[in-house]
Amino acid sequence: MQKSIEDVPSVSPPTDPFSTKDIYLAAVLFHAGERLVSTARDGAKITFVFRPSATLAVTVERFYHPTSIAKQLFDAYRTVKSIGFDR
């Protein structure tokens, strides 16, 4: 039996801003065209706040996926940086 459009659940775009302290995720979101609306500093930590959008959650999920090239690159960067500064 074919589904009609009435059978498909409606998904409304998120209404709450998305916040992250992960600068690498923030960079990926910014590069993907997500709108950075504010930042908040707490000592040395910065929280990046993005406007809600229909694509934001998908971009976040793709970033944290094990095969994400961006995630692998940033993980490698962190490792190399820590090796360089630990010596």
C-alpha positions in Angstrom: 0.0 0.0 0.0 1.3 3.4 -0.9 1.6 6.1 1.7 0.0 9.4 1.1 1.4 12.7 2.2 -0.9 12.6 5.2 0.9 9.5 6.4 4.3 11.2 6.6 4.9 12.8 9.9 5.6 16.5 9.7 8.9 17.7 11.1 9.1 21.3 12.1 12.4 23.0 12.1 14.0 23.3 15.5 13.2 26.5 17.5 16.0 26.5 20.1 19.4 27.8 19.3 22.2 25.3 19.1 25.2 25.8 21.4 28.6 24.1 21.3 32.0 24.6 23.0 33.7 22.5 20.3 35.5 25.0 18.1 36.0 22.4 15.4 32.2 21.6 15.2 31.6 25.4 15.2 34.0 25.8 12.3 32.2 23.1 10.3 28.8 24.6 11.0 30.0 28.0 10.0 31.5 26.6 6.8 28.2 24.9 6.1 26.5 28.2 6.1 24.8 28.0 9.5 24.3 31.3 11.1 26.4 32.1 14.1 24.3 34.4 16.3 26.4 34.9 19.4 29.3 33.7 21.5 29.8 33.6 25.2 33.1 33.4 27.1 33.6 31.6 30.4 37.2 32.0 31.3 39.2 30.3 28.5 36.1 28.5 27.2 33.9 29.9 24.4 30.4 28.8 23.6 29.3 29.3 20.0 25.5 29.7 19.5 23.9 29.1 16.1 20.5 30.0 14.8 18.2 27.0 14.6 17.7 25.6 11.1 16.4 22.5 9.3 20.0 21.6 8.2 21.9 22.1 11.4 21.1 18.8 13.1 22.1 16.9 9.9 25.4 18.7 9.8 26.1 17.9 13.4 25.3 14.3 12.9 27.5 14.1 9.9 30.4 15.7 11.8 30.2 13.1 14.5 29.8 10.2 12.2 32.8 7.8 12.4 33.6 8.3 8.6 33.5 12.1 8.8 36.6 13.4 7.1 36.3 16.7 9.0 36.1 14.9 12.3 39.1 12.7 11.4 41.1 15.7 10.3 40.4 17.6 13.5 41.1 14.6 15.7 44.5 14.2 13.9 45.2 17.9 14.4 44.5 17.6 18.1 46.8 14.6 18.4 49.7 16.3 16.5 49.2 19.5 18.5 49.4 17.6 21.8 52.5 15.7 20.6 54.2 19.0 19.6 53.3 20.8 22.9 54.0 17.9 25.2 57.7 17.8 24.2 
